[in-house]
Amino acid sequence: MSEPLVKEYSNGEVTIVWKPDLCIHSGICLRGLPKVFNLKQRPWVQPEKANSDQIVALVRECPSKALSVKGVRFKEKDNSDVKVTLIPGGPILIKGGATVTERNHKQVHRETVAFCRCKRSRKFPYCDGTHAQPKED
């Protein structure tokens, strides 16, 4: 069995480590620092195009942890009071507080939020209970 692919990119101060097998393609890096992370350039990661603080802050937000910074350990927040439940045939339910950033960059804080998984909700991405109704043919 071969070792997983790992790539490193340095600006002389910090080294970005990329593990492509972990990447879920959320696009946070591409949108957050497009001069550094750009799929149309080679190499696709060019850390010399931003300062090290910006890079570290952006890499910290990588949800899959496919991106990391060599020698830097990020302390995870204690979210043990937040509960995520996958309702069979229904929504993803988050209890304990969630801040949702919508497409228009509006942030909404809710103590409980239900995200639609069937994509039939009239309030998508939020669940409105449509999944419980019979499908129309």
N, C-alpha and C positions, 0 to 999 in steps of 0.2 A: 504494500500500500504506500502511495507516495505522500509526501508531506504537503499540507495545504499551502497554497500560494500566499506569500506575504510580500508586499512591496513597501519600500521606504522612500520618502521624499523629504529633503532637508533644505532649510533656508540658511543654515549655518548656526542658528540659535536653537531651533526646535526641529524635530524629525517627526513627520506624520507617518504613521504605520497604517497601511491599508490591507485588510484581509477580505478579499473579494467574495470568498465563500460565505461570509457572514452577512454581506450586504443585502438589505431588503429593498433597496432602490427607492427610499422615501423622498429623495431629492433635496433634503435639508441642506446638504453641503453645496449643491449646485445653485440653489436659490440664495443661500446665506453669504457665500463668498464666490460669486461667479468668475472673478478674475483668477482665483486660485484653483477652483474645481470647475473644469470645463471639458465636457466630452468631445468638443470639436478641436481641442489642442492636444499635442503630444509633447511630453507626457500630459495626461489629463489632470495631474496635480502639480501645480507650480507655486510652492509656498513662498517664493521670493516676491510674490505679487501682493503680499499683505504683511502686516506686522505680526509678530509672534503672539501678542495678547489676543488679537482678533482670531488667529488660527486656533489657539487653545480654547477660547470661548465657543467657537463654532463646533469643533470636534467634540466637545463635552455634550453637545446636543444630539449627536448621532444615536438614533434609537436602537440600532442593532449592535453598536460598538464595533462595527467593521472598521471604523476609523478610531485611532487612538494617537496619543502623543508619547513618544518614547520617554520613559523616566517620569511620567506624570500619572498619578493615580487620582481619579476623581472620586470624591466621597459621595455615595448615593444617599439621597434623602430617605428618611424613614417614612414610608407611606403605608405602614401597617394598618392604619385606620381606614384606608381606602379599600373597598372590596369590588372586584370585577367579576361578574357572573355572566356566563353564556347561557341564555335561556334556550332550551331545545326548541327549535322551530320558531324562535322569537328573537328579541333584540340582545345586544350586549348592554348589560345594566351596570352602571358605575355608581356606587354609593360611597359617601364620605367626602365628596367635594371634587369637582372637576372644573378647570378653566378651559373652555373651548374657544379656539381662535378660528373664526369663520373666514370664508374666502375674502370678504371685504376687510379683513384684519380686525373686525370687531371681536372683542373678547367678552364671553358670557360666562359667568360663574354660576354653577348650579350645585346644590348639595347632592342631588340625584339626577343622572342623565341616562337616557336609553337611546342607544344608537341602532338604527334599522339595519338588518342584515338581508332582508328580502328585496330591497330597493323598490318596494311598491308604495311606501309611505308618501302621503301628500306633503309631509313636513320633512322629507329626506334632507339631511342624514339622520334626523331624529325619528324615532318610532312613534307612530300614531295608532298602532293596533291593527293595521291593515292585514298583517300576517295571519290574523285569526279569522279573517273573512275568506270564504271560498273564492278561488281564482275564477275570473271570467274568461271564457274561451273566445 
